[in-house]
Amino acid sequence: MRIGVLDTAIFAHPDLAGHYLAETTYRPPAKAVGQWAGHATFIAGLIVAQAPAAELRIRAVLDNGTGKATAWDTARKMAALATDGLDILNVSLGCRTDDGDAPLVLRRAVEVLGRRTLIVAAAGNHAETLFARRPSFPAALPGCWP
């Protein structure tokens, strides 16, 4: 099974050796790292624990320091993974819009990739706030599993 992970850059952790291909790996600076650094490593560890034979394709879209990405960059990374023969794509991020409509680029990326790949996307972790009542994209799009 081939699983894509769209997240931060991954740390080259020994427990994950041989389980993934990544376009970039993250080498932490000598000083303390931000709260986002290592998120992809955590997600990859969860996946490998449940599916040890899975082959992971890690693509960094979230900045390791801020945890942010643009909808455009996210859609581009999703489109780039369309040729990797993924069975599942884990999208460890989401965005909300003022009008509640999905960004067109994310909608299109899900339409194209979701024809042949199961997309599992983060639905958010903002608890019971007004912000959390808005849909999170791409998770709220048809073709995604939140």
C-alpha positions in Angstrom: 0.0 0.0 0.0 1.3 3.5 -0.9 0.3 6.3 1.4 1.0 10.0 0.8 1.5 12.4 3.7 1.1 16.1 3.1 2.4 17.9 6.2 5.6 19.5 7.5 9.1 18.2 6.5 9.9 14.9 8.2 12.7 14.2 10.7 14.9 11.3 9.7 13.8 9.2 12.6 15.4 5.7 13.0 12.0 4.1 13.6 10.8 5.2 10.2 14.0 4.2 8.3 13.0 2.3 5.1 9.3 3.3 5.3 9.3 6.5 3.4 10.5 8.6 0.5 10.6 12.4 1.1 11.6 15.3 -1.1 13.1 17.0 1.9 13.9 16.0 5.5 14.1 18.4 8.4 17.2 18.9 10.4 16.5 20.8 13.5 18.6 23.8 14.4 20.7 23.8 17.5 18.1 26.0 19.3 14.6 24.9 20.3 12.2 24.1 17.4 8.7 25.4 17.0 5.6 23.4 17.9 5.0 22.4 14.3 8.4 20.9 13.7 8.1 17.1 13.7 4.4 16.9 13.0 5.0 14.8 9.8 7.3 12.5 11.8 4.5 12.0 14.3 1.9 11.3 11.6 4.2 8.9 9.8 4.9 7.0 13.0 1.1 6.6 13.6 0.7 5.3 10.0 3.6 2.9 10.2 2.4 1.6 13.6 -1.0 0.6 12.0 0.3 -0.4 8.5 4.0 -1.5 8.8 4.2 -2.6 5.2 3.0 0.8 3.9 5.3 2.8 1.6 5.0 6.4 2.6 5.5 9.4 0.3 6.1 12.5 2.4 5.6 16.0 0.9 6.3 19.1 3.0 3.8 21.9 2.5 3.5 23.3 6.0 6.3 25.5 7.3 8.1 23.8 10.2 8.3 27.1 12.1 4.8 28.5 11.6 2.7 25.5 10.6 1.3 27.5 7.7 0.8 27.0 4.0 -1.2 28.6 1.2 -4.2 26.9 -0.5 -2.2 27.2 -3.8 0.9 25.5 -2.4 -1.3 22.8 -0.9 -3.1 22.1 -4.1 0.2 22.1 -6.1 1.6 19.4 -3.7 -1.6 17.4 -4.0 -1.4 17.6 -7.8 2.2 16.5 -7.7 1.3 13.4 -5.7 -1.3 12.4 -8.4 1.4 10.6 -10.3 2.8 8.7 -7.3 0.2 5.9 -7.5 -1.2 6.6 -4.0 -3.8 4.4 -2.4 -4.4 6.9 0.4 -3.4 10.6 0.9 -3.3 11.9 4.5 -3.6 15.7 4.4 -2.6 16.8 7.9 -3.9 20.3 7.6 -7.0 22.4 6.8 -8.2 25.9 6.1 -11.4 27.8 6.7 -12.8 30.7 4.7 -14.8 33.7 5.6 -17.6 32.8 3.2 -17.6 29.1 4.0 -16.8 28.1 0.4 -13.8 25.9 -0.4 -10.9 27.5 -2.2 -11.2 26.6 -5.9 -7.7 25.2 -6.1 -8.3 22.8 -3.3 -11.7 21.8 -4.7 -10.1 21.0 -8.0 -7.1 19.1 -6.5 -9.6 16.9 -4.6 -11.6 16.3 -7.7 -8.6 15.1 -9.7 -6.7 13.2 -7.0 -9.9 11.7 -5.4 -10.8 9.8 -8.5 -8.2 7.2 -7.7 -7.0 8.0 -4.2 -8.7 7.9 -0.8 -8.1 11.4 0.8 -8.2 11.6 4.6 -7.9 15.2 5.8 -7.8 17.0 9.1 -11.1 18.5 10.1 -9.4 20.9 12.6 -8.7 21.2 16.3 -10.1 24.5 17.4 -12.6 23.0 19.9 -15.8 24.8 20.4 -15.1 28.2 18.9 -17.0 30.2 16.3 -14.1 29.6 14.0 -14.5 25.8 14.3 -18.1 26.0 13.1 -16.9 26.9 9.6 -16.1 24.0 7.3 -12.4 23.0 7.2 -11.1 22.3 3.7 -10.2 20.0 2.1 -11.9 17.8 4.7 -15.4 19.2 4.1 -15.2 18.6 0.3 -17.0 15.6 -1.3 -14.4 12.9 -1.9 -12.5 13.5 1.4 -12.8 11.6 4.7 -12.5 13.9 7.7 
